[in-house]
Amino acid sequence: MKLRWTGWALAAILASPVAAAPPTGPASIAEHQAACRGKEGWSDPAPPVRIVANVYDVGTCGIVVLLVVGDRGAILIDGATAEAVPSIVANVERLGLRAADVKLILSSHEHADHAGGLALLQRRTGATMVATAAAQRALETGVPDATDPQRDGDRPSFAGVRVGRIVRDGEAVTLGGLRLTAHATPGHAPGGTSWTWRSCEGARCRRMVFADSVSAVSTDAYRFADHPRYVAASRESLARIAALPCDLLVTPHPAASRLYDRLAGRLPLSSPTACRDYAARGAAQLDARIAREEERYSHAR
C-alpha cells in the first residue's frame, strides 16, 4: 500500500486543530489493547503506553513511534503516517509534554508507514530531523531509492521532510543526558537504521534496541536473487542486529517483536536472545524468499 499526499491534503491536516487535553499519563496495556482490538492499521489511533523507564510508544495500533524522554526534551523515533500525526501529538501531550519538547526526530527507514508523518511532525514540533546519508534523499523527496526492493515508480509515496543533520554509522545523537547511537542496517530499505541506548530505572539499566524491520518485502517484479550485492548487505545487517548488546528489543511493527504481548506479561519483556532471535527470523525469511524465486525461475524455464 502506498500513501500519496497532495498539497491541499497536507494543508488540511496541518490546519486541523488538536486541542491539548490535560495530561493523564500513559495508558495501561489493558486500555491500549481495548482501543486496538480488531485494529492493526498504520493510522489507527492508540493511547500511549510506557515500555520501560523513560521510553514510551506514542504511535498507532500498527506502527510503533517511540518517545524517549530526557532532562532537556525528548527524542522521537519514526512518524507513522500523516493521518496519524494528530493522535501522535495528542499522545505526547497526554504524557505531560508539549509538542515543542520534542527536539530531535530519528528514523528507522524511509517507507510511508514509518516516514509518512515525519514532515508534519517536524512542523508541529520544530524538531531537527536526523538521518543517515543513505536515507536522506528518499526522506526529503518521498521517493524510495532506486535500489529499494519496494520502489514502485518515480512518484512520491509520502511528503518529504527536511533533514537537518546527517549521522554516520556508529555515531551518537545526544540531547542532554540522552545518547542514542545509529547503526546502519540496510535491507528492508536502503537507508535502514537501528538505534541503541541505555534506559535506567533507579540502579537498573537496560540496553535498549530499536531494530529496523528485517522482512524481505518487494514489488511483484523484484527478485532478490538478481541483486546479490543487496542481499549481501542485508545479511550483513542481520548479523549486526544479532550482535547488538540487547536487553529489550522494540521494532517498528510491534507484532514483529510481540511488543504488546510482552507489555501484557504474556511473554518476558526482556530477553538476552531477543535481537539474535529477531535477526534469525529475518535471515530465515530471506532464505525462503530466495528459494521461492529460484523455484519459480526453474519452473518457468
ZICOR-V100114 format. One record per run of one state. SS is the DSSP state (2 for helix, 1 for strand, 0 for the rest). FROM is the first residue (numbers start at 1). TO is the last residue. If there is no record, write none. Layout:
SS | FROM | TO
SS | FROM | TO
This chain:
0 | 1 | 6
2 | 7 | 15
0 | 16 | 26
1 | 27 | 27
0 | 28 | 28
2 | 29 | 35
0 | 36 | 44
1 | 45 | 45
0 | 46 | 48
1 | 49 | 52
0 | 53 | 54
1 | 55 | 57
0 | 58 | 59
1 | 60 | 60
0 | 61 | 65
1 | 66 | 70
0 | 71 | 72
1 | 73 | 77
0 | 78 | 79
1 | 80 | 80
0 | 81 | 81
2 | 82 | 94
0 | 95 | 98
2 | 99 | 101
1 | 102 | 106
0 | 107 | 111
2 | 112 | 115
0 | 116 | 117
2 | 118 | 125
0 | 126 | 127
1 | 128 | 131
0 | 132 | 132
2 | 133 | 141
0 | 142 | 162
1 | 163 | 166
0 | 167 | 171
1 | 172 | 175
0 | 176 | 177
1 | 178 | 184
0 | 185 | 192
1 | 193 | 201
0 | 202 | 203
1 | 204 | 211
0 | 212 | 223
2 | 224 | 226
0 | 227 | 227
2 | 228 | 243
0 | 244 | 247
1 | 248 | 251
0 | 252 | 253
2 | 254 | 257
0 | 258 | 258
2 | 259 | 263
0 | 264 | 273
2 | 274 | 300
0 | 301 | 301
